[in-house]
Amino acid sequence: MKTIKLSMAQALLRFLDNQYVSVDGEEIKFVKGVMGIFGHGNVTGIGEALERSSGSLTFIQGKNEQGMAHAATAFAKQSGRKQIYACTSSIGPGALNMVTAAGTATVNRIPLLLLPGDNFACRQPDPVLQQLEVPSDYTVSAVDAFRPVSRYWDRITRPEQLITAALQAMRVLTDPAETGAVTLALPQDVQAETYDYPVVFFEKRVHLLDRRPPARGAIRRAAELLSGKRRPLLIAGGGVHYADATAEVAAFASAFGIPVAETQAGKSALPWDHPLNMGGVGVTGTLAANRLAKEADVIIGVGTRYSDFTTASKSAFGNPDAQFININVSGFDSAKLSGIAVTADAKEAIRALHEALAEANYASGYGAGELAERKAEWNREVDRLYASEHEAGLSQMRALGVINEALQPSDVIVAAAGSLPGDLHRLWRPAQPKTYHMEYGFSCMGYEVSGAFGAALAERDRDVYAVVGDGSYLMLHSELVTSLQEGVKITVLLFDNSGFQCIHNLQRGHGSDGFGNEFRYRDPASGRLSGSSMPMDFAAHARSLGASAYTARTSEELREAIEQARKETVSTLIEIKVLPGTNTDGYESWWRVDVPAVSESPKVAAAHRAMAERVGQAREL
């Protein structure tokens, strides 16, 4: 067998540069490039290999390891999981900074390849700088922290191990049911060690992403169940987007008069004004969708993992006879809620179920005009909230209304945490698929700016907006600098409400008077963080980094700032001063947050009793 002598790092990059996927006959280069921050654990291994590489991988310099890994995750998500950036770091703190991003990718079923440096395999210089020493098990290093948040984890202690490890990594990264974070721990000495690798290992490899057809028996069982049901509800999850099944869902719903509700990941599967799109469902759902969920006698979950926000902690489905049909490429997800499991590609399964129901002449039993009336009622509520003015200042809902009206239909918004996801899920009106990019599986604060940069890398012809609170922005905004460095424009819409107001609201809703969640100075009298609010000039901060920036305190100023930001050629931040506590809530939803049974506060005791009552009304399975 013909071989070529390469360092392990050189071989890894050459292998990655020749990986492709094939989807519906279209061949796509899978690994677009590498994002990295160099340290002593990777600079002379992967760093040297990248510097001297003659391949086509693009190197992007991250500014924070977690931030760049979030950007890579967002790139893969916006690319429909058909392309990725790998991420490399040094050992110790550089590697551990990516653990949060690994969890984010794995929970959301997004492919993310992580290549952290690791301890010396030979152990000659132990302990080296940044090395974690575990006296009871010397094989453990900081990189072992990636094990629980990775779908595949491996440590390459000999250069020839790369061959099987790389192939296994690609197996997981390209598997729609198994994908998530893949971590290859790379000891820094092994990165530089050489081996005579088979040339065939570096030949172009095309991974066929064949659509998994549903079993005929599963479709038959699903059709039989549906045939006896009159009030079905279809819940569109992220799998609808990843399977490119938005058109099939629309056709299915229209053919049988089935209303559609959307999860955070599934939102924009249908345009907001589609007659059967009832909007978000669950904790952050609309009144129309939540009432339909409560009354539904069958729920067709397509590409959803049924998180507690989707099911309102299993309280959303109030009909005691409600049953579930779960269409998901992952058997783990299709088996949930004791439903009929249709383990298959969403597009193939919806087509097959459509055909079976058409043969049976099925139609839902919703009354004439019932769904249109419910949708119209909710549209009036959104119009009211979008137009709501406050004498004291700009409300969050009014600001979102201005933004929604000002953005173009093809523009992409990226969000993740705080009170904004709830308002966006309820109120945002997307007109096109994949224009609503929400990370709400992990609800990871700090994803927004990094995610916008990653989404913009994937969507060069669209404007991308990060919708972020001041708390998340302070946690992680480093890749704003990377967007400037790369000439990839993003616009950051920063909602400044002086703290972690989402959790502040959650506290107060469960008996607390509010504690530790607002950005206030310490009060000398009480010793607590209850003094005056801390004034921050986020626009000035953005300008100091090289971005353009504007500040808006009124709806008119916000509208003008968006118009000016659209004309900018570099990344831009709009600081939006909004009133705390002016977000949406309720709409017949519930989220389980346990409250102490014993407290000095009567309000806490009352909240505990209310919580216990709602728990008793929720489903066990």
N, C-alpha and C positions, 0 to 999 in steps of 0.2 A: 504493500500500500504506500502510495506517495505521501510524504510528510513534509512539514515545514516547521522550523524551529522558531518559536515565538515565546515571549513572556506570557504568563497567564493573563495579565491585563491586556496585552496586545491581542491575544487570541479571543478574549471575551468581546472586545470591541469589534473585531473583524466578524465574529459570529453574529452579533447583534445587527450589524450593518447589512446583513443579508437575510433578514427575516421579513416575510411578507404574509399577509392574510388575503384570503379570497372570499368575498361575500357576494352572493348572487352573480357570480361570474366576474366581478370587478376585483382586480388585484391591487392591493394597497401596501406600500412599504410600512411596516409595522412600527419600527423604532425610528422616530424622527431625529432624536439626538440625545444629549446627556446634559442634565443640569448638575452643577457641582460647586462645592466650596472645598478648597484644598487645605490639607493639614498634613502632619507627618505620617498619618496613616494611609494616605492615598496619593500624595503629590508626586512621589517618585515611581509609583506603580501605574495606576490609571491616568494620573496627570501626564506622565511621560508618554503613555500610549496615545492619549488624546492629542498631545502636542505634535507628535510625529505621524499621526494617522493619515493615510492617504484616502480614507473612505469618505463617505458623504454625511456622517453624523455631525450635527450642529452642536457646538458647546455653548451653553448659556450659563453665565456666572450668577449664581444665587447670592442673596445677601443675608439670608437666614435659612438654615437647613429645613426647618419646618415650613417656612414660606415657599421655598422652591419646590418642596414635595407636594404642597397644596396646589401650586401652579401646575405641576405635572399631572396631578389628579384631575384638575379642572380641564386641562387640555384633553385628556383621555375621555372624560365625560362628554365634553362638547363635540368630540370627534366620533361619538357613538361607539366608543370602546374599540375603534379600529386603528388607532395610532397612539403611541405613548412616547414620553421622554423618560429615560432612566435617570436616577439621582444618585450621586456619589458624595460621600463625606469622609472625614477623618474618623479616628476612633473616639471613644469616650463621649464627651459632651456633644461633639458634632454629630455623631451617630444618634445619640439619644434624642436630639432635637427632632429627629424624623419619626419618632415612635407615634406621636399624636397624629401625624399625617398618615401613617400606616393604618392606624385604627380607623381614620376617616375613610380611606379608600376601601378597606375591607368591609366595613359596615354598609357602605353604599354600593358594593359589588363593582368597583372600578379598578381596572388593572393599573398597578403601580410597581415598578421595578426599582428596588432599593439596593444600592451597592455600598454599604458602609465598610470602612476600614475596620480591622480587628487586631487583636494582640498578635505578637510574633508567634508563629506556629512552632518555630525551633526553640523558643523560650530562652535563647542564649542571653539576651540583654534584660530579662525580666527583673524587676517590674519597670516597664517603660513609662514615660510620661503619659498620663491620662488612663493608665491601665487600672481596671477594677480587679482587685484580688479577693477571691473567695477562698478562705483557708480550707473549708471542708470539701471543695470541689474546684480544682484548678483549671478544669476545662471550661468553666463558666466565665463569660466576659460580659461587658455592658451590652453587647449586641444580642445576647440571649433575651433581652427585654422585648425584642421584636417577635418572639415565638407566639405569644397569644394573639397578636394583632396581624399575623401573616397567614395567608392561605397556603403558602409554601415557604419553608425556611431551610437553609442549608449553610454549612460552613465548609469552605474549600481549603483543606489543609495540605493538599498536594496539587500541583498544577494539572495533572491529568484528570482529577476529579471534575474539572470544569466541564468536560464533555457531557457527562450524565446530568450534572447540576443544571447546565444551561438548557438542555432539552426538557428537563422537568419544569424548569421555570417557564419556558414557552408554553408547555402543555397547560399550565394553570392560567397564565396571563391571557391566553386566547380561548379559554373555555368559558362560555357565557354563564354557565351554572356555577363554576368553581372560582371565578376570577376574584381578585382582590389584591392586597399587597403581597409581593414576593420579595423575600429578603435573601440575598446571597452575601453572607459574611465573608469578607476577604482579608485574611491576615496580611499585614503589610509586607512581610518578607515573601510570602507565596505570590503576591502580585508581580514580583520582579523575577521569580524563578522561571526557568524555561523548560520547554518540553517539545518533543517532536510530534506535533499535532497532525492527524490525518487531514489531508487537503480536502477530502470530501466533507469534513465537518464544517467547512466554510462556504460550501456551495449554497446557492440560493435555495432557500427552503420556504415553501408556500404552505401555510396552515389553512386548511379548508374549514371555514366556519359554516358547515352545512346546517341548514335549518332542521331542527328536530321535529319530525311529524308526530302528531298525537296518535295514540293507540285508538283503533276503531272502537274498542270497548269503552274507553273513557269518554269518547264523544257520544256514543250511544247512551251511556248512563247520564251524562250531562243533559242531553236533549230530552231524555225521558223525565228527568227531574223538572226541567224548565216547562215542559208541556203541561204540567199541572199547576203552574204558578202564574199569578195574574199581576203581581206587582214586583217585577224584577228591578234591580239596580246594578249597573255595571260600574265598577271602580277601576279607573285607569291608573296604573302605577308606572314607575320608570321603565319597566320592561316593554311598555308600548313603544317608547321612543327608541330603545336599544334594538328592538326588532323591526324598526321602521314600519310599524303597524298602525299608524295614525289613520290612514285612509281606510283600512279594514275595520277599525273600531267605529269610525263614522258611518260607514256603510251598514254595518251590523246593527248599530243603534237605530238608524233611520228605517231599516227594513222592518223591524219588529216593534218600534215605538218604545224603546228602552232608554230611560234617562241615564246620563253618564255623570258620575262624580269623579273628582281627580285628587290623587295624593299630591304631596309637595313635589315628588320626583316626576309625577305624571302630568302635572299642570302644563298646559299648552298642547296637550294631545289633540284637543279640539279647540277651534277658535272660541273666544269667550261668547260670541254672539250666535253660536250654533244653537238652534232651537232646543236641542236635547242636552246641552252642557249646563249642568246645575252648579258647577263650580266645585270648590274644595269641600272635602268631607272630613268630619271628625272634630278634634279639639279646636282647630282653626278653620272649621268649615263654614259654609254659608247656611242660612236658614233653610233655603230650598233643599239643599243636599242632605242636611241633617234630618229634616222631617221625613224625607223620602227613605233615608236609611232606617229610621225608626219604624217605618211602616212596611218596609220591604219584606216579602216572603222568600226571596232568593237573592243572594248577592253574588255577582259574577266578578271575581277579583282577577284582573288581568295584569300580570307583571308587578304585583305588589307583595311586599313581605308582611303586610298587616301590622305595622308598628302601632304602639299605643296611641299615637296622635291620629292615626287613620281610624282606629276602632273606638276612639274616645275611651281608652282603657277598658275595652270590651263592653262598653255601655251603649254604643251607638245603635245597635241593632235590637230594637225593643220588641219586635214580633217574636213571641216564644217559639213559633213554628218556623222561623227563618232558617234557611239552609244555605250552604255555600258551594259554589263551583270555583275552583282555584286553577287558573291557567297560568303556569309559570314554568320556565325552562329549568328551574331548580326544584328537584323533588323535595328538598328541605322546606321550601316555601309553599309548594303546592299541597303539602299535607296538613297545613295549619287549619285551625278552627274546625277540625273534623269534617272538612269539606270533601267533595268529589275532586280528586286530584287529576288534573289534565296536565301531565308533565310534558311540555312541548314548547316549541317556539311560538310566541304570541301570534305572529302573522298567520302561521300555518293552522294553529288551533282555532282562531277566530273564523278563518275561511271555512274550515271543516264544520264547525258548529253552525255557522250561517247556512251552509248547504243542508245540514240535517234539519234545522228548524224550518227552512223554506219548504222542504219536502213534507213536513208535518203541518204546513199552513199555520204556523204559530203566530200569535200577536199578543202583546201585553194587554192587560185589562184596564189601563188608565182611562179615565173618562175623557170625553171630548173637551179639549181646552184646559184640562187640569194642569198639565205640565207647563203649558204656555203661561198660565196664570201664576204659577209658583215662580217661574223664571222672571216674569215681569215684576212681581212683588220684590224679588231680590234686586233686580236692576234699579228699581226706584230707591231702594235702601242705599245702594252703592252711590247713586247720583247724589243722594242727600248727604252722605258722609264726605264725598269728594268736594262738595260745595260748602261744607261747614266752616264757618268763620268764628274765631274767638277774639274778643276784644283785647285779651291779654297778650295775644301773639299768634304765631302760626302753629296750627295743630299738625300732628303727624299725618292724619288722614287727608287734610287739605293739601299738604305738601305732596303726598303720593298722587292725589288727583291731578295736580298741576303737572307732575312728572309724566304720568301716564298719558296725558293729553299732548304733552310736548314731544315725547319720543316718537320715532318712526316705527312703523309696524315690524320692520326687520331688525330693530335694535335688540340687543341681548342684555338682560339684567342678571346680576349675580348677587346672591345673598346667602346668609347662613344662620344667623343667631340673633337672639334678642327678641324684641317685640315686633320687629319688621317682618319676619317670616309669617307671623300670624296675620298681619294686615295685608301682606302681599298675597297670601293664599286666598283670603276672602275677597279682596278688592281688586287686585291687579287684573287687567283685561288684555291678555296676550292675543294677538291676531294670527300669529304664525307658530308652527312647531319649533321647539328648541330655542325659543326666545326667553324662556323662563328657566334660569339655571339656579336651582336652589339646593344647597347641601343641607339636608335636614335629617339625614340618617344619624349623624354624630352631632349635628348642630354645633359645629366647631367654631367658636369665636376666633377671629383672626383669619378665617378662610377667605373672606370677601375680597380684599384687595389682591391677594395672591391668586385667588380663583379667577378674578376678572382678567388678570394678566394671562393666565393659562388659557382661558376661553378666547381671549383676543388673539393668541397665537394660532388657535384653531379656526378663527373666524376673521380672516384678514379683510374681508369685504363688508363686515358689519361693524357698527359702533357698539362697544361693550361698556356697560355701566356697573360699577360696584355700588350696591345699596347697603350701607353699613352704619351702625351706630358708633358713637364716640368711644364706648367701652371696647368694642371689637377693634376699632382702628388703633387705639392705643396698645392693644395687645400685639398686633402684628400688621405692619404696613410696609415692611422692608422692600417688598417686590415692586412697590411703586417706583423705586429707584431703578430696578431692573427693567421695568417698562420704558423708562426714559433712556436707559443705556441701549436697549434693543430697538428703539424707535417704534415701539408697538403702543399706540395710544389707547389709554383707558380713561374713563371719566369716573371719578369717585364722588358719589353723592353721600356726604357725611351728615347724618342726623345727630346734631348735638343736643342731647337732652340732659346733660350733666350727670351721667352715671349709668349704672346697670339698672335701668328703669323697668325692664321686663321682670326681673327677679324682685325688684322693689314692689311692683304690682302684685306679684305672686305672694310675697310675704303678707302684704296688707289684706289680700283676699282670704287669708287663712288665719286671721287673728292677730297678726303682728302689727305693731305701730310703725314698722319700717326701720331697718337696722343695717348699716354697713354697706349700702348699695348705691348711695349717691356720692358724687365727687364734692365733698365738703371739707373745709378746714376743721382741725380739731378744736373743739370748744374748751377753753381753759376751765370754765366753771364746772362743766359736767364730765370733762375728760373723754368725751366721745366725739365721733366724727359728725357733729351736728351743728357746726358753725356755718358761716356763709359759703355759698357755692364758689368753686374754684373757676375763675375765668380763664379760658384757653382760646388761643387764636390759632385754630387749625389751618386756616388759609395761609397765615404767615409761615407756619411750619412747612406746608407743602411747597411754598415758594422757595424756602431755604434749601429744599432738595433739588430744585430746578423745574418743578412743575408750575403750570399756571394755576391760579386760584381765584375764587370769587366767594363772597359771603352773601347769604340771602336771609332776610328776616320777615319778608312778606311774600305773598304769592306772586305779586308783580315782580319783585326782585328775583325770585326763583325762576320765573319764566324767562326773564331777561338773561339770567346767568346761564341757563341751559342753552339758549340761543347763541350766546357768546362762546360757550364751551365747545359747541359743535364746530365753530370756526377755527378753534385752536389746532395746531399741528402737533402738540406734545400732550402728554397726559395732564389731566386737569382735575382739580378738586373743587367741589362746591360745598362750602360749609353752610349747612341749613340749621338755623337756630329754631328749634321746635319746643313747644310746651311739654314738660313731662306729663305722663299719664293720659295723653290724648290719643291712645290707640284703641282698637276695637276689642271686644270681649264678649263671651257668651254665645248667643245664637243657638241655644238648646244643646250645648256641648258640655263635656265634663272631662277633667283630667285628674287622675288619681295622684295626689300628693299627700302622703300620710302626715297627720298632725298629732302632736302629743296628747295622750289621754289625760295627763296631769299637768296643770300649769297654774301659775298665780293669776293669769289673765282669764276672765270669764269669756272673752272673745275667742281665745284659743280653745277653750273647752267646748264652746258652741260650734266652732269649726270642726272639731274632732267628731262631734255627734253627727254633723251634716255629712262628713266624709264617710263615716261608718254606714250611714243609711244608703249612700250612693253605692258603696262597695257591695252591699247586699243586693242591689238591683242589677249589678253587672254580671256578665256571663263568666262561668268558670272555664269553659273550653271554647 
